Amino acid sequence: MKTCLMYPDRDFDTASVRAGLAERFAQDIELDVLIAAAAGSDRLIRTVMAAVCAEAWTNDSTTVRYRQGILKDCLANPELVRRLYAMAGEPFGRERSWDFSLYGHEPSAMVGSAVRTLQHAFALLRRLRDTCLAHADRFASTGLQQLLVMLRRDLDDTYLAAVADDLNSLTFGAGVLLSAHVGGGGKAAGLVLRKPQPRDMSWMQYLPAIGVKSYTLQLQPRDDAGAQAFSELQNRGLGQISDAIYRSAEHVLGFLKALRDELAFYVGCLNLKDRLDGIGESTCFPEVSDAPRYFRCRDLRDTCLSLTLGCRAVGNDVDAGDRPLVIITGANRGGKSTFLRSVGVAQLMLQCGLFVTAEQFSSSLRSGLFTHYKRQEDRSMRSGKFDEELVRMSEIADHIRPGALVLFNESFAATHEREGAEIARQVVSALLDSGVTVFFVTHMYELARVFFDDDRVLFLRADPDPGGTRTFRLHPARPLPRSFGIDLYRQIFGPEEEAHDQPARLSG
């Protein structure tokens, strides 16, 4: 049995996912804020959400739309989904762990624990099936409908009754029935485990055969050697079925674990939606574009900023179309870095199958997300700050693939502008030629000027309003060959003082 709530044709294996290089970029988009909002105090949800984010870049459009359909059903039936999640997690809860424990190396112990586990597991499966089928009309998505069909087909009443009878027999309440013949040295040979038949358990069957000779061996209470000999015979007989029953119990528990883990993702989505609704953040389901490097958004907001502030963030409208390079310039603290982060978070949420905090969001699928942000000075660094930037860029180049998305934030600014702009130009040009999409926040006018005549570029600028107040909104505009130092001057010395703009580098 397969749950198939994360992929159309297979289960999601949390243990097999490796976060790898993505962990190093999580801090730049504040991914932990998103995961913490989804997980709350549930460690399992945190683990599952982190794994889903790590493997998001391998998903195709079919998988994304498949998860979106299931998530829409979950959002329409949150209490039912939470109930199913709690039921699927029962075997792994501390209070029920003994009922579902698999232990022992001797066949008798393995059979005993596996049979008990299967009895409890099938009782739980019946409850899960009944709960799902009772609310079957609430689910419209392909994934949940597929789960319902599987539960109805594979766990019908006839099958469950037969399983219950077989498991009851395997408890060996009437004893273990074995057959054997005497081999060399008087030892038992050809040992076979027999299923007790009705005639073996009914005294009426023995009445006609009272005259037939039979032999009964009774052990003395202190006959430890005899007890050990019978125990060895019993283990030899049970050894013929112990592995099969043990694997069956592992399979059933594996199904329940997969169901629990996959439902954990959707419960995390419900938690996140509750948090966003509580602070007034609206969401939408993003659209996957079939174009290779497409990006368009309306009122896109930084999800992590909203969660941190506890209120709705300022959004931006951007239509880059299929242009693979977006250069963002403008005033200090004008919302450039926030927008950059919102792009990365929204792209990740799209590829996980999540909703995004926007009125509309459409983007191509990316093969990976990489960030190259400026870092604070580290006194423990063995080399200079600029060298450290180049080392990180080299590491990105070693792992990046065509179709990836790279977010640069004030990169290569640790040297003088001419050198930094030239290095940035070469890096960006190489990435564009390799099929990579780039969003670049920069204060270097020399870098932006190089791409003025390139039709692959969209320029965005963050400008304050006429009074100098930051709007935190970006608009399509080329960079200006001046700084925004006048804003700082007015803040310090007052608006009545005069200050003159001087040609300078763009403010970051």
Buried (B, 14 or more C-beta within 10 A) or exposed (E): BBBBBBBBEEBBEBEEBEEEBBEBBBEBBBBBBBBBBBBBEBEBBBBBBBBBBBBBBEBEBEBBBBBBBBBBBBBEBBEBBBBBBEBBBBBBEEEBEEBBBBEBEBBBBBBBBBBBBBBBBBEBBBEBBEBBEEBEEEBEBBBBBBBBEBBEEEBEEEEBEEBBEEBEEBEBEEEBBBEBEEEEEEEBEEBEBEEBEEEEEEEEEEEEEEEEEEEEEEEEEEEEEEEEBBEEBBBBBBBEBBEEBBEBBBEBBEBBBBBBBBBBBBBBBBBBBEBBEEEEBBBBBBBBBEEEBBBBBBBBBBBBBBBEEEEBBBBBBBEBEBBBBBBBBBBBBBBBBBBBBBBBBBBBBBBBBBBBBBBBBBBBBBBBBBBBBBEEEEEEEEEEBBEBBBEBBEBBEEEBEEBBBBBBBBBBBBBEBEEBBBBBBEBBBEBBEEBBBBBBBBBBBBBBBBBEEEEEBBBBBBBBEEEBEBBBBBBEEBBBBBBBBBBBBBEEEEEEEEEEEEEBBBBB
